């Protein structure tokens, strides 16, 4: 399985493909979901596709902050973290591929959301909601899935090594 991800060049190509796919899906969401929403799956479990332009972070956290502070945290701060995570992942790719892949997924998700903030007036394009009966997630996107998957993979690795 990891043979597909062995080299840094391949990792960079997969990363570029992910960012392009993330932006393409967001463009489609902006085009198709402006006036429509869709449900995939039957009740009570389904995935709803509905457009949301998120001015904050996770679950709109920080949306009410002053614009200058929001830019400082959500653009400059995220750019620094994404740059560090991408650098660390690629530098440690050969030594710790699994951990590097998880950190790289987080960095790539951050890049996808950072592109939105820079080019979409400080907003992130979200378009998916997972529903189980009356319970539902916040609205999220492909970049958020990469961030969450990377974080869960890192946490699982830490738990596996715990005494």
C-alpha positions as CSV (number, residue, x, y, z in Angstrom):
1,X,0.0,0.0,0.0
2,X,2.7,2.5,0.9
3,X,4.6,1.7,-2.2
4,X,2.4,4.3,-4.0
5,X,3.7,7.0,-1.5
6,X,7.3,6.1,-1.2
7,X,9.0,9.0,-2.8
8,X,8.7,12.7,-2.1
9,X,8.2,13.5,-5.7
10,X,5.2,11.2,-5.8
11,X,4.0,12.7,-2.5
12,X,4.2,16.2,-4.1
13,X,2.2,15.0,-7.2
14,X,-0.5,13.3,-5.0
15,X,-0.6,16.5,-2.9
16,X,-1.0,18.7,-6.0
17,X,-3.7,16.4,-7.3
18,X,-5.6,16.6,-4.0
19,X,-5.5,20.4,-3.9
20,X,-6.8,20.6,-7.5
21,X,-9.5,18.0,-6.7
22,X,-10.5,19.9,-3.6
23,X,-10.8,23.2,-5.5
24,X,-12.6,21.6,-8.4
25,X,-15.2,20.1,-6.0
26,X,-15.6,23.5,-4.3
27,X,-16.1,25.2,-7.6
28,X,-18.8,22.6,-8.5
29,X,-20.4,23.2,-5.1
30,X,-20.5,27.0,-5.8
31,X,-21.9,26.4,-9.2
32,X,-24.5,23.7,-8.5
33,X,-25.5,24.3,-4.9
34,X,-26.3,28.0,-5.0
35,X,-30.0,27.4,-5.2
36,X,-30.2,23.7,-4.6
37,X,-29.4,21.1,-2.0
38,X,-29.4,17.3,-2.3
39,X,-29.6,14.3,0.0
40,X,-27.6,11.2,-0.8
41,X,-28.8,8.1,1.1
42,X,-32.0,7.2,2.8
43,X,-33.4,8.3,6.1
44,X,-32.3,8.3,8.8
45,X,-28.6,8.1,7.5
46,X,-27.7,10.4,4.7
47,X,-25.2,12.9,3.3
48,X,-26.7,16.3,2.5
49,X,-25.0,18.5,0.0
50,X,-25.7,22.2,0.7
51,X,-23.6,25.3,0.2
52,X,-22.2,27.2,3.1
53,X,-19.6,30.0,3.0
54,X,-17.9,29.7,6.4
55,X,-16.3,33.0,7.6
56,X,-14.6,31.3,10.6
57,X,-12.8,28.2,11.4
58,X,-14.2,24.9,12.6
59,X,-18.0,25.3,13.2
60,X,-17.6,29.1,12.4
61,X,-15.3,29.5,15.4
62,X,-13.8,33.0,15.2
63,X,-16.3,34.3,12.7
64,X,-17.2,37.3,14.9
65,X,-13.5,38.4,15.3
66,X,-12.5,41.7,13.8
67,X,-11.4,41.3,10.2
68,X,-7.7,42.1,10.9
69,X,-7.5,39.5,13.7
70,X,-9.3,36.9,11.6
71,X,-6.8,37.5,8.8
72,X,-3.9,37.3,11.2
73,X,-5.0,34.0,12.7
74,X,-6.9,32.3,9.8
75,X,-4.6,33.3,7.0
76,X,-1.2,34.1,8.3
77,X,-1.3,31.7,11.2
78,X,-2.7,28.8,9.1
79,X,-0.1,29.6,6.4
80,X,2.8,29.2,8.9
81,X,1.4,26.0,10.3
82,X,0.7,24.5,6.9
83,X,4.2,25.5,5.7
84,X,5.8,23.9,8.7
85,X,3.7,20.7,8.5
86,X,4.4,20.3,4.8
87,X,8.1,20.9,5.3
88,X,8.2,18.4,8.2
89,X,6.3,15.8,6.4
90,X,8.4,15.9,3.3
91,X,11.6,16.0,5.3
92,X,10.7,13.0,7.3
93,X,9.0,11.1,4.5
94,X,11.5,8.3,4.2
95,X,12.1,7.9,7.9
96,X,8.5,7.8,9.1
97,X,6.2,7.5,6.1
98,X,3.0,6.8,8.0
99,X,3.4,9.7,10.4
100,X,4.6,11.9,7.6
101,X,1.5,11.0,5.5
102,X,-0.8,12.0,8.4
103,X,0.9,15.4,8.8
104,X,1.0,15.9,5.0
105,X,-2.8,15.2,4.9
106,X,-3.3,17.9,7.6
107,X,-1.1,20.3,5.6
108,X,-2.9,19.6,2.3
109,X,-6.3,20.2,3.9
110,X,-4.9,23.4,5.3
111,X,-3.7,24.5,1.9
112,X,-7.2,23.8,0.4
113,X,-8.9,25.9,3.1
114,X,-6.2,28.6,2.9
115,X,-6.8,29.0,-0.9
116,X,-10.5,29.6,-0.1
117,X,-9.8,32.2,2.5
118,X,-7.4,34.1,0.2
119,X,-9.4,34.0,-3.0
120,X,-13.0,33.9,-1.6
121,X,-13.1,37.0,0.6
122,X,-12.1,35.2,3.8
123,X,-14.6,32.4,3.5
124,X,-14.2,28.6,3.2
125,X,-16.5,26.8,0.9
126,X,-18.2,24.0,2.8
127,X,-20.8,21.7,1.2
128,X,-21.4,18.4,3.1
129,X,-23.4,17.5,6.2
130,X,-23.6,13.9,7.5
131,X,-26.9,13.1,9.1
132,X,-27.9,10.2,11.4
133,X,-31.5,10.8,12.5
134,X,-31.7,14.1,14.2
135,X,-28.0,14.3,14.7
136,X,-25.8,16.0,12.1
137,X,-22.3,17.2,11.7
138,X,-21.3,20.8,10.9
139,X,-20.9,21.6,7.2
140,X,-17.5,20.5,5.9
141,X,-15.5,19.9,2.7
142,X,-12.9,17.6,1.3
143,X,-10.0,19.6,2.9
144,X,-11.7,19.2,6.3
145,X,-11.8,15.4,5.7
146,X,-8.1,15.4,5.0
147,X,-7.3,17.4,8.2
148,X,-9.5,15.1,10.3
149,X,-8.2,11.9,8.8
150,X,-4.6,13.1,9.4
151,X,-5.3,14.1,13.0
152,X,-7.1,10.8,13.7
153,X,-4.2,8.8,12.2
154,X,-1.7,10.7,14.3
155,X,-3.8,10.1,17.4
156,X,-4.2,6.4,16.7
157,X,-0.4,6.1,16.3
158,X,0.2,7.9,19.6
159,X,-2.3,5.6,21.3
160,X,-0.6,2.5,19.8
161,X,2.7,3.6,21.3
162,X,1.4,4.6,24.7
163,X,2.6,2.3,27.6
